[in-house]
């Protein structure tokens, strides 16, 4: 996609379905300038509402990129923001930057608790 469409970065989510409401959630980012692939950590999530999960992922990518985060930090922020959104009813991600950063830095279990 990067070569064909001239994208500087290409990101995709990686969902493994355990059941309709339980998934393993992760993502990958390709950075053309660095010619590197970056993979986020995986999260075990119990889905409350999928609506807005993709928007939260995209918003997280944009925010972290505008904050000049490294490629690894960009994909970590985007997947964590999206992961948290899956635990909230409705279309709007009601979490703060500090909550997203807390999930990234927290525990290491990759388990979302809300």
N, C-alpha and C positions, 0 to 999 in steps of 0.2 A: 504494500500500500504506500509505503514511503516513496519508493521509486516511481510508482505509477502516478500518484497524485501529488507528489512533491511535499508531503507532510514531514515536518521536522521531527515529530514524535507521533507514535501510534500506540494507543493503549486499548487493552481489552480486559474484560472481567472474566474470571474463571470460576464458574459455579459447579459444584458437585452436589447433586441432590441426594440426600439421605432419605428424605421423605418430602411430602408437599410443603411442610413447614420447617423442616430442619435441613440446613445446607452447610456446606463448607464453602467459604467465600474468599477469593483472592483475586489478584490481577497481575498483569504484565505490561510493561512499558518498553517500547523500543525507542532509543534515542539515535537518530541518524547521524548527528554530528560526532557522537562518541562511538557509533557502530556497536552499541552494547544493548543487551536485553536486561531488564531489571524486573525481578519478581517480588511481590509483596509477601508478607507472612500470610498464613491462612487463618481464618477465623471460623469457629463453629458457631453458627447463629440459629436461633429459633425465630423464624420470620413471623412478625405481627402483621406487616403490610409491605408488599413489594412496590407499591406505587410510589414513585419518587426516588427509588434506589438508583436508577441510572442517571437521573438529573443530579443527584447528590454526588455520584462518582465524577461526572463531568465538572460539576462545580468545584469539587475538591481538586481535580487536576488543574483547573484554571487558577484557583486561589493559590495553590502551592507553587505553581509556575510563576505567578506574578510576585510571589514572595522570594523569588530566586533560590528556591530550595534545590538541592541536588536531585538528579533523576530518581535515585532510590527513595529520597524523602518525598518526592512528588507522588510516586505510586503508593507509598505507605499512607500518605495523608488521604489520597483519593479513596482508597479501598476502606480505610477506617471510617471516613465520613459516610460512605455508602453503607457500610456494615451497620453503623449506628442507626441510620435512617430505616433500615429494615426492621428495627425494633420499635418504631413509632407509628401509630395509626395516623393516616392522612398523607397528603401529598407533600407536605412541607417538612424539611429537616430542621427540627427544633433544637439542635445541639450547637454548642459554642465551639470556637477554635480550641479552647483549652480542654474541652471534653474529648475532642478528636485526638489531640495531642496526648491526653491522658490514656486513651485506649492504646495508642501506639507505644507509649512508654511503659504501660502497666504490665504487671505480672508475668508476661511471657506465655501464659496459657493459651492466648488467642481466643478465649471464651468471652463473649459479650454478656455483660450483666447489666440490666436496666431495672 
